[in-house]
Amino acid sequence: MPNDLKLTHADAAQMDGIRFLHGIIDGTFPGPSIAGTLGFGLVRAEPGEVVFEGQVPESALNPFGFAHGGWFGAILDSALGCAVQSRLKAGQMYTTLEYKINIIRPLQPNGKQMRATGRALHVGHTTGVAESVLCGIDDGKTYAIGTTTCSIFAIPGA
């Protein structure tokens, strides 16, 4: 996806959350730069559910050679927030208010493909709540789970 893609708040205010996410998937809009840095990306978005896939890069390891907790946090927070985003109306945006993750098992950078599925549990006028599970695509094992509360507000300047 080209790095020169730009999307203003005014542009984003004209579309609902699911349309915005589909634009990221098809390359119309820029995705979050952290996803490229950390080796994962958005691959599916439906109202209330999103999927990110990727693998932990060598650059995201702790001193023991396993995925750093921040990598788990980044992919889960992305799935959590985008699950909320998928249910927003035109003119709305969100920010993570808080999130919690539980890392169930360590993950080595051995090319294992991972899938984080985020599901919106509640999206209201001012808050959204979601859950996410990070699983190995090939082994089906759960590696981490997360929950979030997001703050929902009008897009500034829109």
C-alpha positions as CSV (number, residue, x, y, z in Angstrom):
1,M,0.0,0.0,0.0
2,P,1.5,3.4,-1.0
3,N,2.7,5.5,1.9
4,D,1.6,8.7,0.2
5,L,-2.1,8.0,0.7
6,K,-3.8,10.7,2.7
7,L,-7.2,10.8,4.4
8,T,-8.4,13.9,6.1
9,H,-10.8,14.1,9.0
10,A,-13.3,15.7,6.6
11,D,-13.0,12.8,4.2
12,A,-13.3,10.2,6.9
13,A,-16.4,12.0,8.3
14,Q,-18.3,11.2,5.1
15,M,-18.3,7.4,5.5
16,D,-19.3,4.9,8.1
17,G,-16.8,2.7,9.9
18,I,-17.2,-0.4,7.8
19,R,-16.7,1.5,4.6
20,F,-13.5,3.1,6.1
21,L,-12.2,-0.4,7.0
22,H,-13.0,-1.8,3.6
23,G,-11.0,1.1,2.1
24,I,-8.0,0.1,4.2
25,I,-8.3,-3.6,3.0
26,D,-8.5,-2.7,-0.6
27,G,-5.7,-0.1,-0.4
28,T,-7.9,3.0,-1.1
29,F,-7.0,4.4,2.4
30,P,-3.8,4.1,4.3
31,G,-3.6,1.5,7.1
32,P,-2.1,2.1,10.4
33,S,1.7,2.4,10.0
34,I,2.3,0.3,13.2
35,A,0.7,-2.7,11.5
36,G,3.4,-2.7,8.7
37,T,6.1,-2.2,11.2
38,L,5.0,-5.1,13.4
39,G,4.1,-7.5,10.6
40,F,0.3,-7.7,10.6
41,G,-2.6,-6.3,8.7
42,L,-6.4,-6.0,8.4
43,V,-7.7,-8.8,6.1
44,R,-11.5,-8.9,6.8
45,A,-14.1,-6.5,8.1
46,E,-17.8,-7.1,8.6
47,P,-20.1,-5.1,10.9
48,G,-19.1,-6.0,14.4
49,E,-16.2,-8.3,13.5
50,V,-12.7,-7.8,12.0
51,V,-9.7,-10.0,11.4
52,F,-6.1,-9.1,11.4
53,E,-3.4,-11.6,10.3
54,G,0.4,-11.7,10.4
55,Q,3.4,-13.0,12.1
56,V,5.8,-11.7,14.8
57,P,8.9,-10.2,13.2
58,E,12.4,-10.7,14.5
59,S,12.4,-7.0,15.5
60,A,9.6,-7.4,18.0
61,L,11.2,-9.9,20.4
62,N,11.9,-9.8,24.1
63,P,15.3,-10.8,25.4
64,F,14.3,-14.5,25.6
65,G,13.5,-14.6,21.8
66,F,9.8,-14.7,22.1
67,A,7.2,-12.1,20.9
68,H,7.3,-9.0,23.2
69,G,4.1,-8.3,25.1
70,G,3.8,-5.1,23.1
71,W,3.4,-7.1,19.9
72,F,0.5,-9.0,21.4
73,G,-0.9,-5.7,22.6
74,A,-0.6,-4.0,19.2
75,I,-2.4,-6.7,17.2
76,L,-5.1,-7.2,19.8
77,D,-5.7,-3.5,20.3
78,S,-6.0,-3.1,16.5
79,A,-8.6,-5.9,16.3
80,L,-10.4,-4.6,19.3
81,G,-10.6,-1.0,18.1
82,C,-11.5,-1.9,14.5
83,A,-14.3,-4.1,15.7
84,V,-15.8,-1.0,17.3
85,Q,-14.9,1.1,14.2
86,S,-16.8,-1.4,12.1
87,R,-20.1,-0.3,13.7
88,L,-19.6,3.4,13.8
89,K,-21.8,5.9,11.8
90,A,-20.5,8.5,9.4
91,G,-19.0,11.4,11.4
92,Q,-17.9,9.2,14.3
93,M,-14.5,8.0,15.4
94,Y,-13.1,6.2,18.4
95,T,-10.0,6.0,20.6
96,T,-9.0,3.3,23.0
97,L,-10.0,4.3,26.5
98,E,-8.5,1.2,28.1
99,Y,-7.6,-2.4,27.1
100,K,-6.4,-5.5,28.8
101,I,-4.7,-8.5,27.4
102,N,-3.9,-12.0,28.7
103,I,-1.0,-13.8,27.0
104,I,-1.8,-17.5,27.2
105,R,1.4,-18.9,25.7
106,P,4.7,-17.7,24.3
107,L,5.2,-17.1,20.6
108,Q,8.4,-17.5,18.7
109,P,9.3,-15.7,15.4
110,N,9.3,-19.0,13.4
111,G,7.0,-17.8,10.6
112,K,3.8,-19.0,12.5
113,Q,0.8,-17.2,11.0
114,M,-1.4,-15.6,13.5
115,R,-5.1,-14.4,13.4
116,A,-6.6,-11.9,15.7
117,T,-10.4,-11.8,15.5
118,G,-12.1,-8.8,17.2
119,R,-15.8,-8.7,18.0
120,A,-17.8,-5.6,19.1
121,L,-20.0,-6.5,22.1
122,H,-21.5,-3.0,22.5
123,V,-21.3,0.2,20.5
124,G,-23.3,3.1,21.9
125,H,-23.3,6.8,21.6
126,T,-20.2,7.4,23.7
127,T,-18.6,4.0,24.4
128,G,-17.8,0.8,22.6
129,V,-16.8,-2.6,24.2
130,A,-15.0,-5.4,22.3
131,E,-13.2,-8.7,22.8
132,S,-10.5,-10.3,20.7
133,V,-8.7,-13.7,20.5
134,L,-5.3,-14.3,18.9
135,C,-4.9,-17.8,17.5
136,G,-2.4,-19.7,15.4
137,I,-3.9,-20.2,12.0
138,D,-2.3,-23.6,11.5
139,D,-2.5,-25.0,15.0
140,G,-5.7,-23.4,16.2
141,K,-4.2,-22.7,19.6
142,T,-5.1,-19.6,21.5
143,Y,-2.1,-17.4,22.3
144,A,-3.7,-14.3,23.8
145,I,-7.1,-12.7,24.5
146,G,-8.0,-9.1,25.0
147,T,-10.9,-6.7,25.9
148,T,-11.3,-3.0,25.4
149,T,-13.5,0.0,26.2
150,C,-13.3,2.7,23.5
151,S,-14.5,6.3,23.7
152,I,-16.7,7.3,20.7
153,F,-16.9,10.9,19.6
154,A,-17.5,13.2,16.6
155,I,-14.7,13.5,14.1
156,P,-13.0,16.9,14.9
157,G,-13.3,19.5,12.1
158,A,-15.8,17.5,10.2
